[in-house]
Amino acid sequence: MGRIAGRFARVEPRRRAGWLVLGLLADLPRKNCWTIAEWAGDPTPHGLQHLLSRASWDADTVRDDVRDYVVEHLRDDAAVLVVDETGDVKKGTHTVGVQRQYTGTAGRIENSQVAVYLVYAGSRGHAAVDRELYVPRAWTTDPDRCQAAGIPEERAFATKPELAAVMIERFLDAGHHAAWAAGDEVYGGNPKLRAALETRGMGYVLAVACSAGITTQAGKFRADALAGKLPRRAWQKLSAGAGAKGHRFYDWAVIDTVDPGPG
């Protein structure tokens, strides 16, 4: 906490920020302002709620401090940047960015708030280093609703891949390095994100839909049709690491595209 202490103008929010972090790391069955306040010995959650909604501190500079701390301790020349989103199920309509949308937290469409996260992953471990709240178009086209929720007027609609690109650019512009980036179909299906990574000379492994068009020396094919053309000997079964139910095995093959660029 000493690293971010200077980001708080007063001692009270700085102390409560420390309680919040320790409470989030504690073995509590549920984690919210009520449970963390009780765990910290506070009679009410008002102090933590004030920290999160009204106290004066710079969340973005704290984000940068956390990013630098993670890279400093987990530094790996072969590190990967992983982009993915997660959602928090909400009640009501006033939480910033909330609407009925798919969230992996529930595994279905729910009234929820969704954020995109950037994770730094290397041989020493992994940790989140950035975040961007996904604000749906239904919000950004409603100035009165945005103003009531405290969203700046200049905040324009951005897709999840666009938010991912912003975070990766921010990571690289801070002078940090990662060997490549990874993401699921939400991000792999966006040509602008792929172009942004290629512009920075950064390799990537991004999933695409089976209907995605892939251009090869033999022409352009759907991804599933192209995979079907490969002989059995072209495939290798490799583990992508251990999961909750054992190793996650996938079949892998390499196909050359017409793009001569590296990565």
C-alpha positions as CSV (number, residue, x, y, z in Angstrom):
1,M,0.0,0.0,0.0
2,G,2.9,2.3,0.5
3,R,3.4,2.4,-3.2
4,I,0.0,4.0,-3.9
5,A,-0.3,6.0,-0.7
6,G,0.5,9.2,-2.4
7,R,-2.6,8.8,-4.7
8,F,-4.9,9.6,-1.8
9,A,-5.3,13.1,-0.5
10,R,-6.4,12.1,3.0
11,V,-5.4,9.3,5.4
12,E,-9.0,8.0,5.8
13,P,-9.5,6.9,2.2
14,R,-5.9,5.6,2.1
15,R,-6.5,3.4,5.2
16,R,-9.9,2.2,3.9
17,A,-8.3,1.3,0.5
18,G,-5.9,-0.9,2.5
19,W,-8.8,-2.6,4.2
20,L,-10.6,-3.1,0.9
21,V,-7.6,-4.8,-0.7
22,L,-7.1,-7.1,2.3
23,G,-10.8,-7.8,2.5
24,L,-10.8,-8.8,-1.2
25,L,-7.9,-11.2,-0.5
26,A,-9.5,-12.6,2.7
27,D,-11.3,-15.9,2.9
28,L,-14.8,-14.4,3.1
29,P,-17.9,-16.3,1.8
30,R,-19.2,-13.1,0.1
31,K,-17.3,-10.0,-0.6
32,N,-19.1,-6.6,-0.6
33,C,-18.8,-3.4,1.4
34,W,-20.9,-4.9,4.2
35,T,-18.9,-8.1,4.7
36,I,-15.5,-6.4,4.3
37,A,-16.5,-3.6,6.7
38,E,-17.5,-6.2,9.3
39,W,-14.3,-8.1,8.7
40,A,-12.3,-4.9,9.2
41,G,-14.1,-4.0,12.4
42,D,-16.1,-1.1,10.9
43,P,-19.7,-0.9,12.3
44,T,-21.1,0.2,8.9
45,P,-20.1,0.0,5.2
46,H,-20.4,3.8,4.8
47,G,-16.7,4.4,4.8
48,L,-16.0,1.8,2.0
49,Q,-18.9,3.1,0.0
50,H,-17.6,6.6,0.3
51,L,-14.2,5.4,-0.9
52,L,-15.7,3.8,-4.0
53,S,-18.2,6.5,-4.9
54,R,-17.2,9.9,-3.6
55,A,-13.7,10.0,-2.1
56,S,-11.0,12.0,-4.0
57,W,-8.3,9.7,-5.4
58,D,-7.0,8.9,-8.9
59,A,-8.0,5.4,-9.8
60,D,-6.1,5.5,-13.1
61,T,-2.8,6.3,-11.6
62,V,-3.3,3.5,-9.0
63,R,-4.0,1.3,-12.0
64,D,-0.6,2.3,-13.5
65,D,1.1,1.7,-10.1
66,V,-0.4,-1.8,-10.0
67,R,0.6,-2.6,-13.6
68,D,4.2,-1.5,-12.9
69,Y,4.3,-3.5,-9.7
70,V,3.0,-6.7,-11.4
71,V,5.5,-6.4,-14.3
72,E,8.3,-5.7,-11.8
73,H,7.6,-8.9,-9.9
74,L,6.5,-11.2,-12.7
75,R,8.7,-10.0,-15.4
76,D,9.1,-12.5,-18.2
77,D,10.4,-11.9,-21.7
78,A,7.9,-14.5,-23.0
79,A,4.9,-13.1,-21.1
80,V,1.5,-13.0,-22.7
81,L,-1.2,-10.4,-22.5
82,V,-4.6,-12.0,-22.2
83,V,-7.8,-10.0,-22.9
84,D,-11.2,-11.2,-21.7
85,E,-14.3,-9.8,-20.1
86,T,-16.3,-10.7,-17.0
87,G,-19.6,-9.6,-15.7
88,D,-21.3,-8.8,-12.4
89,V,-25.0,-9.5,-12.1
90,K,-26.8,-6.4,-11.0
91,K,-30.3,-5.4,-9.9
92,G,-32.0,-2.3,-11.2
93,T,-31.0,0.1,-14.0
94,H,-28.8,2.8,-12.3
95,T,-25.4,1.0,-12.1
96,V,-23.1,2.4,-14.8
97,G,-23.2,0.3,-18.0
98,V,-25.9,-2.1,-16.7
99,Q,-28.2,-3.8,-19.2
100,R,-29.4,-7.3,-20.1
101,Q,-26.4,-8.8,-21.8
102,Y,-24.5,-12.1,-21.8
103,T,-22.2,-12.6,-18.9
104,G,-19.9,-15.7,-18.4
105,T,-20.4,-15.2,-14.6
106,A,-24.0,-16.5,-14.9
107,G,-23.5,-18.4,-18.2
108,R,-26.5,-16.7,-19.8
109,I,-28.1,-13.3,-20.5
110,E,-28.7,-11.4,-17.3
111,N,-29.0,-7.8,-16.1
112,S,-25.3,-7.1,-15.6
113,Q,-22.3,-4.8,-15.8
114,V,-19.4,-6.0,-18.0
115,A,-15.8,-5.0,-17.9
116,V,-12.9,-6.0,-20.1
117,Y,-9.6,-7.0,-18.4
118,L,-6.0,-7.2,-19.4
119,V,-3.9,-9.9,-17.7
120,Y,-0.1,-10.2,-17.7
121,A,0.8,-13.9,-17.7
122,G,4.3,-15.4,-17.4
123,S,6.2,-18.3,-16.0
124,R,6.2,-16.7,-12.5
125,G,2.4,-16.2,-12.4
126,H,-0.3,-13.9,-13.7
127,A,-2.3,-10.8,-12.6
128,A,-4.7,-8.2,-14.0
129,V,-2.9,-5.0,-15.0
130,D,-5.7,-3.0,-16.6
131,R,-9.5,-2.7,-16.9
132,E,-12.1,-0.8,-19.0
133,L,-15.8,-0.8,-18.3
134,Y,-17.9,-1.7,-21.3
135,V,-20.6,1.0,-21.6
136,P,-23.3,-0.2,-24.1
137,R,-24.5,2.0,-26.9
138,A,-27.9,2.3,-25.1
139,W,-26.0,4.3,-22.5
140,T,-23.8,6.4,-24.7
141,T,-26.7,7.6,-26.8
142,D,-28.6,8.8,-23.7
143,P,-26.7,11.9,-22.4
144,D,-29.1,12.4,-19.5
145,R,-28.6,8.9,-18.2
146,C,-24.8,9.2,-18.6
147,Q,-24.8,12.5,-16.7
148,A,-26.9,11.1,-13.9
149,A,-24.4,8.2,-13.6
150,G,-21.3,10.4,-13.7
151,I,-20.1,9.3,-17.1
152,P,-18.0,12.1,-18.8
153,E,-19.6,13.8,-21.8
154,E,-16.7,12.8,-24.0
155,R,-17.1,9.1,-23.4
156,A,-18.1,7.5,-26.7
157,F,-19.3,4.0,-27.4
158,A,-16.4,1.5,-27.8
159,T,-16.6,-2.2,-28.6
160,K,-14.9,-4.8,-26.3
161,P,-12.1,-5.3,-28.9
162,E,-11.6,-1.5,-29.1
163,L,-11.3,-1.4,-25.3
164,A,-8.8,-4.3,-25.5
165,A,-6.7,-2.3,-28.0
166,V,-6.7,0.7,-25.8
167,M,-5.4,-1.3,-22.8
168,I,-2.7,-3.1,-24.9
169,E,-1.5,0.2,-26.3
170,R,-1.4,1.7,-22.8
171,F,0.7,-1.2,-21.6
172,L,3.2,-0.9,-24.5
173,D,3.3,2.9,-24.3
174,A,4.3,2.6,-20.6
175,G,7.5,0.9,-21.8
176,H,6.5,-2.6,-21.0
177,H,7.0,-5.7,-23.2
178,A,5.0,-8.8,-23.9
179,A,5.7,-11.5,-26.5
180,W,2.2,-11.8,-27.8
181,A,-1.5,-11.4,-27.0
182,A,-4.3,-13.9,-26.7
183,G,-8.1,-13.7,-26.7
184,D,-11.3,-15.5,-27.6
185,E,-13.6,-15.1,-30.6
186,V,-15.0,-11.8,-29.3
187,Y,-11.5,-10.3,-30.0
188,G,-10.2,-12.5,-32.8
189,G,-13.2,-11.6,-35.0
190,N,-12.2,-7.9,-34.9
191,P,-9.8,-6.9,-37.8
192,K,-9.0,-3.5,-36.2
193,L,-7.6,-5.2,-33.1
194,R,-5.5,-7.6,-35.2
195,A,-4.3,-4.6,-37.3
196,A,-3.4,-2.7,-34.2
197,L,-1.3,-5.6,-32.9
198,E,0.4,-6.0,-36.2
199,T,1.3,-2.3,-36.3
200,R,3.0,-2.7,-33.0
201,G,4.9,-5.8,-34.2
202,M,3.1,-7.9,-31.6
203,G,2.2,-11.6,-32.3
204,Y,-1.2,-12.9,-31.3
205,V,-3.3,-16.0,-30.9
206,L,-6.9,-15.0,-31.3
207,A,-9.8,-17.4,-31.8
208,V,-12.1,-16.8,-34.8
209,A,-15.5,-18.0,-35.8
210,C,-15.8,-21.1,-38.0
211,S,-17.2,-18.9,-40.7
212,A,-14.2,-16.5,-40.7
213,G,-12.5,-16.1,-44.0
214,I,-8.9,-17.1,-44.1
215,T,-6.7,-16.1,-47.2
216,T,-4.0,-18.6,-48.1
217,Q,-1.8,-19.1,-51.2
218,A,-4.5,-21.4,-52.5
219,G,-7.3,-18.9,-52.1
220,K,-9.8,-17.7,-49.5
221,F,-11.6,-20.3,-47.4
222,R,-13.9,-20.5,-44.4
223,A,-11.9,-21.5,-41.3
224,D,-13.8,-24.7,-40.8
225,A,-13.5,-25.7,-44.5
226,L,-9.8,-25.0,-44.4
227,A,-9.3,-27.1,-41.3
228,G,-11.2,-29.9,-43.0
229,K,-8.8,-29.9,-46.0
230,L,-5.8,-30.8,-43.8
231,P,-4.7,-34.4,-43.7
232,R,-4.8,-36.3,-40.4
233,R,-1.0,-36.2,-40.1
234,A,-1.0,-32.4,-40.0
235,W,-2.6,-32.4,-36.6
236,Q,-1.1,-32.7,-33.1
237,K,-3.0,-33.1,-29.9
238,L,-1.4,-30.9,-27.2
239,S,-2.5,-29.7,-23.8
240,A,-3.3,-26.1,-23.2
241,G,-2.6,-26.6,-19.5
242,A,-4.4,-28.1,-16.5
243,G,-8.0,-27.1,-15.9
244,A,-10.5,-27.9,-13.2
245,K,-11.2,-31.3,-14.8
246,G,-7.6,-32.2,-15.9
247,H,-5.6,-31.2,-18.9
248,R,-7.3,-29.3,-21.7
249,F,-6.4,-31.1,-24.9
250,Y,-6.8,-29.4,-28.3
251,D,-5.9,-30.5,-31.8
252,W,-3.4,-28.1,-33.4
253,A,-2.2,-27.5,-37.0
254,V,-0.3,-24.8,-38.8
255,I,-1.5,-23.2,-42.0
256,D,0.4,-20.5,-43.8
257,T,-1.5,-17.4,-44.8
258,V,-0.6,-14.9,-47.5
259,D,0.5,-12.2,-45.0
260,P,4.3,-12.2,-45.0
261,G,4.5,-10.3,-41.7
262,P,5.9,-12.0,-38.6
263,G,3.8,-12.9,-35.5
